[in-house]
Amino acid sequence: MSSLNLLPLPPQAELETPDVMRALVQAHRHLAELKGVAKTIPNEGILLSTLSLQEAQSSSAIENIITTQDALLKHELQAGAVEPAAKEVAHYAEALRMGYGLVKEQGNLTLNTILNIQACLEGNRAGFRKVPGTILRNEQTREVVFEPPLPDKVPDYMSDLERFINTEQAIDPLICMALIHHQFETIHPFYDGNGRTGRIINILYLVLTRLLDVPILYLSRYINQTRPEYYAGLQAVRKSNAWEAWVIYMLRGVSLTAQHTTTLIEKIRDLLLEQKAEIRQKHRFYSQDLINNLFRHPYTKVAFLEKDLNISRATATRYLNALAEDGLLVKQKLGRENFYINVSLIDLLFNMPALTID
């Protein structure tokens, strides 16, 4: 197993304890189920477009960047028509998709890709921080409990982490993901966006190691619901090398999130088949491209349909108005432009119950 200079890793035997191995078996089983059910959706763009927006909202909420799904989806229709928070959250979804494209194209997860992800999130290319990171203090005693490494150490630590990410390890990839996430958050390499960048790295690493084909397992909802445990776990490793508890925490997140996402994808698939049958029965203009559009864009508009179906504006307007008259879509106005909401899909994406944390 490759080592890391920052917070050196324990021997392999200490990372593969009986409790870790039990958690690992569960995580792999549920992750394999998720990978399988994802293949039942005919177009990977449907899951990538919809679930990445859900993840963007949850991940940004951890950093107290709060927006509604309505504002986020309206940003895709008209970028200048919504509040700044929605724009910031939309950047997360864009960074995730861009990172996925680069990992697929290059077959690795490089520092350049990580820098590009963070630049997309923040809208600048400030790169690695040149100043000391934020010091964490005990709220009562004001004692320093954690201080990120000095800026002159950051490039070396990140190069070390890059080698670890792209070298086949002797330990399981899911354990590696937990180690990588901790090391990245401890290096804290950027001025801002470290948490969000780190959570994108998690999912891209699962794609890199072929545990998933598409980046659809997002731990942000789990982290959001267990925030005190997450921060306590990070600190316990720094303070007392409590790696076992940290790895188990992350594996539990993989298992719970995979189960939750599998259920969601099954519901999306069932709804897609239901709407496909309804449109095919009622309208001669049915096509698979039309269905793909309605599920890739829960808020769609004439211009989206024109492009995806390669049809005229008048024809796209006629199709969408017909679907709205049938009640399959809800027609609304944003400025001078109409848009069309797939209400049933929106309900699935944003009104599913929270994760059940046992």
C-alpha atoms as one frame of an Amber mdcrd trajectory, in Angstrom:
protein
   0.000   0.000   0.000   1.357   3.414  -0.969   1.850   5.765   1.950   1.048
   9.433   2.389   3.314  12.035   3.964   0.501  13.890   5.711  -1.051  11.837
   8.542   0.816   8.617   7.630  -1.516   5.687   7.172  -1.602   2.768   9.610
  -0.624  -0.777   8.594  -3.079  -2.530   6.299  -4.181  -4.888   9.086  -5.358
  -1.909  11.166  -7.546  -0.744   8.263  -9.056  -4.174   7.638 -10.413  -4.992
  11.081 -13.389  -7.340  11.445 -15.766  -4.379  11.947 -14.418  -2.610   8.854
 -14.716  -5.772   6.773 -18.331  -6.300   7.831 -19.150  -2.697   6.851 -17.234
  -3.162   3.602 -19.282  -6.210   2.563 -22.518  -4.265   3.090 -21.245  -1.212
   1.205 -20.111  -3.276  -1.795 -23.399  -5.173  -1.962 -25.514  -2.027  -2.014
 -23.130  -0.275  -4.395 -23.339  -3.205  -6.837 -27.159  -3.035  -6.679 -26.977
   0.675  -7.489 -24.616   0.085 -10.415 -27.001  -2.532 -11.780 -30.199  -0.496
 -11.473 -28.523   2.496 -13.125 -28.175   0.406 -16.288 -31.995   0.206 -16.532
 -32.167   3.910 -17.411 -31.671   4.101 -21.209 -29.756   7.371 -21.236 -27.055
   8.070 -18.621 -27.572  11.796 -19.178 -30.937  11.515 -17.393 -29.305  10.422
 -14.129 -26.296  12.679 -14.548 -28.467  15.758 -15.122 -31.086  15.174 -12.443
 -29.131  13.555  -9.619 -26.199  15.961  -9.954 -28.572  18.855  -9.270 -29.862
  17.073  -6.179 -26.286  16.489  -5.016 -25.317  20.086  -5.769 -28.110  21.333
  -3.516 -27.193  18.968  -0.647 -23.433  19.520  -0.869 -23.768  23.292  -0.994
 -26.130  23.228   1.993 -23.284  21.790   4.104 -21.437  25.065   3.417 -24.583
  27.085   4.230 -25.203  27.915   0.572 -28.951  27.451   0.491 -31.267  27.542
  -2.495 -34.495  25.872  -3.563 -34.867  23.307  -6.294 -37.154  25.757  -8.084
 -34.459  28.442  -8.191 -31.828  25.898  -9.201 -33.859  24.565 -12.117 -34.838
  28.067 -13.214 -31.134  28.888 -13.351 -30.813  26.275 -16.101 -33.578  28.053
 -18.018 -32.374  31.620 -17.540 -29.088  32.011 -15.685 -29.660  35.659 -14.815
 -33.204  35.256 -13.533 -32.500  33.825 -10.063 -30.633  34.633  -6.850 -26.811
  34.287  -6.572 -27.042  31.168  -4.360 -28.678  29.219  -7.175 -25.847  30.235
  -9.498 -23.288  29.000  -6.957 -25.062  25.671  -6.529 -25.364  25.292 -10.307
 -21.584  25.705 -10.537 -21.246  22.616  -8.337 -23.311  20.505 -10.732 -21.269
  21.882 -13.647 -17.974  21.080 -11.872 -19.114  17.532 -11.129 -20.087  16.844
 -14.744 -16.877  18.399 -16.036 -14.777  16.288 -13.648 -16.609  13.148 -14.740
 -15.902  13.942 -18.384 -12.190  14.436 -17.704 -11.864  11.215 -15.677 -13.595
   9.231 -18.442 -11.447  10.829 -21.138  -8.084  10.581 -19.342  -8.528   7.425
 -17.276  -7.096   9.091 -14.174  -7.851  11.822 -11.627  -5.076  14.374 -11.830
  -4.207  17.545  -9.943  -5.174  19.505 -13.060  -8.653  17.982 -12.944  -8.976
  18.789  -9.232  -7.814  22.363  -9.886 -10.316  22.682 -12.741 -13.134  21.416
 -10.506 -12.336  23.968  -7.808 -11.981  26.765 -10.367 -15.404  25.904 -11.785
 -16.900  25.940  -8.291 -15.416  29.293  -7.353 -15.362  31.037 -10.719 -11.642
  31.867 -10.461  -8.254  30.239 -10.907  -6.621  31.221  -7.628  -5.160  27.714
  -7.321  -3.622  26.411  -4.122  -3.786  28.770  -1.191  -0.768  30.990  -0.523
  -1.826  31.845   3.037  -2.313  29.746   6.199  -5.560  27.780   6.330  -8.386
  28.333   8.797  -7.408  27.344  12.335  -9.966  25.359  14.330 -10.194  26.194
  18.028 -12.015  24.716  20.992 -15.082  26.933  21.489 -14.689  26.987  25.276
 -10.915  27.117  25.833  -9.945  28.688  22.464  -7.164  26.092  22.287  -6.021
  25.257  18.735  -7.337  21.791  17.857  -6.396  21.752  14.171  -4.217  23.860
  11.910  -3.948  22.981   8.195  -0.424  22.599   6.791   1.446  25.731   5.799
   0.934  26.835   2.177   4.467  25.928   1.075   3.704  22.283   1.958   0.437
  22.107  -0.004   1.823  21.360  -3.524   3.918  18.432  -2.246   1.080  17.005
  -0.195  -1.316  17.274  -3.150   1.192  15.630  -5.502   1.529  12.834  -2.970
  -2.256  12.470  -2.840  -2.454  12.444  -6.653  -0.022   9.508  -6.761  -2.062
   7.640  -4.162  -5.317   8.214  -6.082  -3.902   6.965  -9.368  -1.883   3.980
  -8.064  -3.577   0.628  -7.550  -3.574  -0.039  -3.814  -3.439  -3.274  -1.818
  -6.516  -2.228   0.137 -10.124  -1.992  -1.053 -11.073   1.094  -3.127 -13.870
   2.041  -0.711 -11.379   2.151   2.154  -9.078   4.179  -0.105 -11.904   6.646
  -0.772 -12.285   7.249   2.968  -8.524   7.784   3.326  -8.360  10.116   0.316
 -11.262  12.221   1.569  -9.676  12.649   4.992  -6.280  13.536   3.599  -7.743
  16.071   1.160  -9.837  17.802   3.818  -6.825  17.899   6.145  -4.551  19.409
   3.490  -7.298  22.002   2.859  -5.466  23.104  -0.289  -7.726  25.911  -1.514
  -8.861  29.295  -0.277 -12.464  28.143  -0.577 -14.493  25.218  -1.890 -12.468
  22.499  -0.135 -15.483  20.623   1.224 -17.357  20.661  -2.071 -14.259  19.721
  -4.077 -13.537  16.860  -1.676 -17.049  15.470  -2.053 -16.747  15.551  -5.853
 -13.421  13.688  -5.599 -15.220  10.944  -3.619 -17.603  10.092  -6.429 -15.053
  10.509  -9.220 -12.790   8.037  -7.422 -15.590   5.456  -7.463 -15.891   5.954
 -11.229 -12.098   5.810 -11.636 -11.961   2.465  -9.797 -14.964   1.166 -11.807
 -17.178   0.655  -8.782 -19.692   2.818 -10.650 -20.116   3.620 -14.339 -21.804
   6.982 -13.756 -21.229   9.386 -10.819 -24.528   8.862  -9.019 -23.587   7.987
  -5.423 -23.545  11.254  -3.531 -22.629  11.310   0.166 -23.587  14.927   0.826
 -27.068  14.160   2.145 -25.577  11.607   4.550 -22.867  14.036   5.683 -25.453
  16.789   6.104 -27.623  14.572   8.318 -24.620  13.420  10.404 -22.592  16.628
  10.431 -21.422  16.447  14.084 -20.228  12.850  13.588 -18.482  13.811  10.338
 -16.456  16.648  11.870 -15.747  14.665  15.044 -14.482  11.769  12.914 -12.155
  13.998  10.918 -10.707  15.428  14.103 -10.396  12.077  15.915  -8.094  10.805
  13.160  -5.928  13.923  13.407  -5.777  13.728  17.183  -5.561  10.000  17.909
  -5.314   8.117  14.560  -8.884   6.814  14.913  -8.893   5.487  11.342 -11.135
   2.487  11.965 -14.090   4.581  13.159 -13.623   7.016  10.296 -13.545   4.293
   7.643 -16.644   2.632   9.116 -18.453   5.997   9.136 -17.707   6.486   5.428
 -18.614   2.893   4.513 -21.924   3.243   6.317 -22.552   6.390   4.265 -21.861
   4.494   1.040 -24.224   1.694   2.048 -27.115   3.923   3.155 -26.757   6.340
   0.256 -26.551   3.526  -2.309 -29.780   1.999  -0.988 -31.537   5.359  -1.047
 -30.327   6.150  -4.575 -31.289   2.695  -5.851 -34.854   3.261  -4.656 -34.918
   6.695  -6.296 -33.648   5.390  -9.647 -36.214   2.591  -9.613 -38.945   5.184
  -9.122 -37.520   7.359 -11.926 -37.450   4.311 -14.234 -41.070   3.412 -13.402
 -42.223   6.992 -13.975 -40.322   7.170 -17.264 -42.015   4.005 -18.514 -45.422
   5.276 -17.383 -45.050   8.635 -19.131 -43.573   6.979 -22.199 -46.648   4.744
 -22.523 -49.020   7.682 -21.996 -47.377   9.896 -24.628 -47.107   7.043 -27.107
 -50.812   6.267 -26.694 -52.031   9.857 -27.087 -49.592  11.527 -29.478 -48.116
  10.615 -32.827 -45.108  12.818 -32.096 -43.797  10.397 -29.415 -40.061   9.630
 -29.613 -37.360   8.383 -27.254 -35.583  11.723 -27.680 -38.693  13.482 -26.391
 -38.820  11.272 -23.273 -35.099  11.805 -22.698 -35.631  15.559 -22.846 -38.473
  15.533 -20.328 -36.332  13.560 -17.853 -33.008  15.311 -18.443 -34.722  18.667
 -17.978 -37.410  18.514 -15.250 -37.974  22.171 -16.222 -37.803  22.190 -20.005
 -38.426  24.846 -22.627 -38.911  25.207 -26.346 -35.224  25.828 -27.065 -34.220
  22.600 -25.267 -36.702  20.579 -27.324 -35.647  22.272 -30.578 -32.048  21.222
 -29.976 -32.655  17.703 -28.662 -35.202  16.711 -31.325 -33.780  18.837 -34.146
 -37.196  20.378 -34.855 -38.478  23.890 -35.507 -39.467  26.279 -32.741 -43.103
  26.135 -33.823 -43.122  22.330 -33.715 -41.427  22.230 -30.307 -43.980  24.713
 -28.949 -46.843  22.608 -30.291 -45.481  19.432 -28.677 -44.977  21.006 -25.267
 -48.338  22.776 -25.273 -50.065  19.489 -26.161 -48.371  17.725 -23.247 -49.364
  20.576 -20.920 -52.985  20.368 -22.075 -52.946  16.649 -21.222 -51.694  17.457
 -17.713 -48.386  15.627 -18.118 -46.506  18.935 -17.891 -47.360  22.178 -16.117
 -46.829  25.327 -18.176 -45.482  28.419 -16.406 -43.845  31.713 -17.323 -40.372
  33.034 -16.516 -40.016  36.582 -17.764 -41.291  36.574 -21.328 -40.620  32.882
 -21.864 -42.722  29.802 -21.119 -41.292  26.741 -19.453 -42.778  23.326 -18.738
 -42.468  21.355 -15.481 -42.472  17.593 -15.210 -44.169  17.774 -11.800 -44.142
  14.033 -11.113 -40.381  13.887 -11.667 -39.788  16.944  -9.480 -41.766  15.299
  -6.694 -39.556  12.212  -6.896 -36.286  14.140  -6.942 -36.889  16.581  -4.141
 -39.605  15.145  -1.928 -38.212  11.696  -1.168 -37.872  11.007   2.571 -34.503
  11.745   4.153 -31.983   8.960   4.649 -32.764   6.682   7.577 -29.640   6.817
   9.739 -29.476   3.806  12.054
